[in-house]
Amino acid sequence: MINQNQNKTLEAIGQALFKHWFIDFEFPNEEGKPYKSSGGEMVESELGEISKGWKISTIGGEFKTILGGTPSTEHKEYWCDGTIPWINSGKVNEFRIIEPSTYITKEALESSATKLMPAKTTVIAITGATLGQVSRLEIESCGNQSVVGVIESEKIFSGYVYFLIKFNIDKLISHQTGGAQQHINKNNINDLPIIIPDEKILNRFKQIIVPIFTKISNNCFSNKDSSEIRDNLLPKLMSGKIRVPI
């Protein structure tokens, strides 16, 4: 519980900082003062005013995006004794993804549309009840066809990608189509216009956010370990197989 509360606080700090710097344009200027309110030069763009020296691009123009897939369930050999993590869109409801829905085999990976996404990938649920949910992989994993992953680039690190998607998810959802099951597609994500800050400001943001995300990740795995210990010990304690010294 302590770790969960700490993670909520850390996530809120990261979100507040992202908004202050990249939406309100109040990142520190050369004198350490808030840029926009201290008279920093703003220029017009298709997304409104942005800081001078920044640019407008798209998700697809800056990052590799991956649409998942599901290996055929008619082939048991794709699912039995698998070692490769695979998630369905329901996992994207989780704050951070630290374990898969199941495992698939190497043959399944090679014979289907699913692709392996690295840890730190921002994942988006694109259909049905989970439409618009956003999470972050803390493990390497494949996904199903209702999951799109956005992978960091050499210049733009995963923490910026994560908050960028979180703050733009309503714009993405506005493109939803379909009848009973609303959805967006990979092209909607690729075509989303985004703001790209200058490298210096991105690096300053990275120095602050990476330790925060590392702490969140460590807390998530610590909670998982504690839960596994509890789940293993509690039945034995209840049955009397393990006695606690008094």
Beta strands, then each sheet from edge to edge (+ up, - down):
strand 1: 42-43
strand 2: 50-51
strand 3: 55-58
strand 4: 64-67
strand 5: 84-87
strand 6: 102-104
strand 7: 122-125
strand 8: 134-136
strand 9: 142-143
strand 10: 147-151
strand 11: 193-196
sheet 1: 1+ 2-
sheet 2: 3+ 11-
sheet 3: 4+ 10- 7+ 8-
sheet 4: 6+ 5- 9-
end
